[in-house]
Amino acid sequence: MKLFDFTTHFPDEQSCRRAFKMMRDREGVVCQHCGSKDVVWLESKQQYQCKQCRHRTTLRSGTVMHGSKLPFRYWFIAMHLLTATKKSISAAELQRQLSHKRYQPIWELLHKLRSVMGKRDDKYTLCGNIELDEGFFTVEKPEDKKDEKLKQGAGSQRKAKVVVIAESTEEINPKNVNKPKKVGHIKMIVVSDLKAPTINEVAADSITPDSTITTDGSKSHRDFKAMFTEHRSQVIDPKDIGKALPWVHIAIANAKTLLADMYHGIKREFLQEYLNEFCYKFNRRYFGEDLFDRLLMIGASYRTDFEHRIYNSNLT
């Protein structure tokens, strides 16, 4: 959505509140007490009431705004800024734009939106021809390891391990000969280790069994032959990694560049939220101006799992 369109459609708090209610009505409200979808809106109470058990539900309850007291327009502005460009926005910059006194609520708002982005993408499994590899993202050194000598390479305390998966199909007549494959959807999942059981669990949750999966020759992928229709495993020279697994490594490079440009440092425990945003926007890269409406839809449909209450101005 363009900036002028946004300011025209959502000039004040009431316009944002009305739009959010319209989206909730369209997606359907479920009673949190009995599970019934038969509810009625009580205008005088500004709440939904279940016709079965008479339990009442607020407009924010069960959504990304659950438990939040921030104005609706704060949320709408944040959704607009997150979807208007390919890049992201930091909590500090959003706080400055909103002229809000405290950093923590704005930081939580953004992470809650990233959380529901992840919940939406979790509903989908990748299929067809699949690339899978592991990436290593730089994060802040954990507090409990501050006194340890910093290791080098993939085993560094500042390297978070991420399983990266991409739908990648051969093009018959590619326009770009350097990119002979066309990319579909991607997933990025932060993991604690790269052992076979961990990788197997991620792959089983993310990829349909009838897929053909291409990986490097890592021993962590040894079980894929039994898990999927076909497993193409090969020892890949580092200089040829872009040819064998092109889209996985393009996604990793783009994500690293985006995070490095936007944030001075990211704590390991919050990396998944940032990757949720990157994957969500990558997977909907052709949605154009509809991306705002899609984020509004999932914001009204999903309750966030993100809960964090450390009041610290240096959260990232």
Buried (B, 14 or more C-beta within 10 A) or exposed (E): BEEEEBEEBBEEEEBBBEBBBEBBEEBEBBBEEEEBEEBEBEEEEEBBBBEBEEBBBEBBBBBBBEEBEBBBBBBBBBBBBBBBEEEBBBBBEBBEBBEBEEBBBBBBBBBBBBBBBBBBBEEEBBBBBBBBBBBBBBBBBEEEEEEEEEEEEEEBBBBBBBBBBBBBEEEEEEEEEEBBBEBBBBBBBBBEEBEBEBBBEBBBEBBEEEBBBBBBEBEBBBBBEEBBEEBBBEEBEEEEBBEBBBBBBBBBEEBBEBBEEBBEEBBBEBBBBBBBBBBBBBBBEEBEEEBBBBBBBBBBBBBBEBEBEEEEEEBB
